[in-house]
Amino acid sequence: MAIGSTQLEHAVQKVLEELHEGLRHGFFEYRLVGEIVGGRKRQLILEAGKKYKFTIPAEELEPHKSSADTDS
């Protein structure tokens, strides 16, 4: 995982990589499962030949406020 990237960004990047590989190959099947674990954390499981698990902290799922949202 790249320095400074979040678990959510890492998970999304892996999904995109596997999708690209599947399209390049021509035949593919994936399964994505989301679960609540440890209170407010989310676990994303990608099954694409191998099984990849990502535990995403609740803070990464909070909407980010931009300066435009706070300007009145």
C-alpha positions as CSV (number, residue, x, y, z in Angstrom):
1,M,0.0,0.0,0.0
2,A,1.3,3.4,-0.9
3,I,2.3,5.8,1.9
4,G,-0.5,8.2,2.8
5,S,-3.2,6.1,1.1
6,T,-6.3,5.0,3.1
7,Q,-7.7,1.5,3.3
8,L,-10.6,2.7,1.3
9,E,-8.4,4.0,-1.5
10,H,-6.4,0.8,-1.4
11,A,-9.6,-1.3,-1.7
12,V,-11.0,0.8,-4.6
13,Q,-7.6,0.6,-6.4
14,K,-7.5,-3.2,-6.0
15,V,-11.1,-3.5,-7.4
16,L,-10.2,-1.4,-10.4
17,E,-7.0,-3.4,-11.0
18,E,-8.8,-6.7,-10.9
19,L,-11.6,-5.3,-13.2
20,H,-9.0,-4.2,-15.7
21,E,-7.2,-7.6,-15.6
22,G,-10.5,-9.4,-16.1
23,L,-11.5,-7.2,-19.1
24,R,-8.1,-7.7,-20.6
25,H,-8.3,-11.5,-20.1
26,G,-11.9,-11.6,-21.4
27,F,-13.6,-14.0,-18.9
28,F,-14.0,-13.2,-15.3
29,E,-16.3,-13.4,-12.3
30,Y,-15.9,-11.4,-9.1
31,R,-17.7,-11.2,-5.8
32,L,-17.8,-8.2,-3.5
33,V,-19.1,-8.6,0.1
34,G,-19.4,-5.8,2.6
35,E,-19.8,-6.4,6.4
36,I,-19.8,-4.4,9.6
37,V,-17.1,-5.5,11.9
38,G,-15.8,-4.3,15.2
39,G,-18.4,-1.6,15.8
40,R,-18.2,1.0,13.1
41,K,-15.5,-0.5,10.8
42,R,-16.4,-2.0,7.5
43,Q,-14.8,-5.0,5.9
44,L,-14.8,-5.3,2.1
45,I,-14.0,-8.7,0.7
46,L,-13.1,-9.1,-2.9
47,E,-13.1,-12.6,-4.4
48,A,-11.3,-12.6,-7.7
49,G,-9.4,-15.9,-8.0
50,K,-7.8,-14.9,-4.7
51,K,-9.6,-13.4,-1.7
52,Y,-8.7,-9.9,-0.6
53,K,-9.9,-8.4,2.6
54,F,-9.9,-4.7,3.5
55,T,-10.9,-3.4,6.9
56,I,-12.0,0.2,6.5
57,P,-12.2,2.5,9.6
58,A,-15.4,4.5,10.0
59,E,-13.5,7.8,9.8
60,E,-12.6,7.0,6.1
61,L,-16.3,6.8,5.3
62,E,-17.3,10.2,6.7
63,P,-18.1,12.8,4.1
64,H,-15.4,15.3,3.6
65,K,-16.5,19.0,3.9
66,S,-15.0,21.3,1.3
67,S,-14.5,25.0,1.8
68,A,-17.5,25.5,-0.5
69,D,-19.7,23.6,2.0
70,T,-18.7,25.8,4.9
71,D,-19.0,29.2,3.1
72,S,-22.1,31.2,3.8
